[in-house]
């Protein structure tokens, strides 16, 4: 299920996202979703590493 949300970003950031989307042959929406997923995964990996270090120490 997909949720709909309104996103307010400044024009300069939108243009940068649009450039990335064009380069990657994605819509702006798909580029935003892709980027958010990547960042969430990175954050999860950091948390897992942090937990692993806590367990080892």
N, C-alpha and C positions, 0 to 999 in steps of 0.2 A: 504494500500500500504506500502510496506517495502522499506526502503532505504538501500543501500549498502554503507559501509564506511570502510576505512582501519584504523585499530587501532594499534598504536605502544605502547607497554607496555614492561617494563623490564621483564626479564625471571623469576625473583623471584615472582613478582606479578602474572604473568601468571600461575605459578605453584600453587600459593595459590588459584586462581580462579578455576583452574582445580580440586583441592582437593574439593572445595565447590561443584562444578558441579557434581563430582563423588558421593559425599555424598548425594546430592539431586536428583541424577539420571537425570541430565540434561546435555546437551552439553555445552561446554564452551561458545558458542555464546548465548544460552538460559540463562545461568547463568548471563552473562554480562547484557543482556536485562532486566532480572528480577531485578537485583541489581539496575540498572539505574532507572527503573520504581519506585522501592521503595524509592529511594532517591528523585526523583522528587515529589512524593506524600508527603514525609516528608516536603520538602521545601514549597509546596503549603499550607500544614497545618500550618506551621510557619507563612507564609504570612497572612493567614486568621486570625490567633490569633493576629498577630501584628495589623492588620486592626481593629479587634474587640476591642482591647485595646485602639486604637487611637480614635475610635468612643465613647467609654465609658468615656474617660477622657476629 
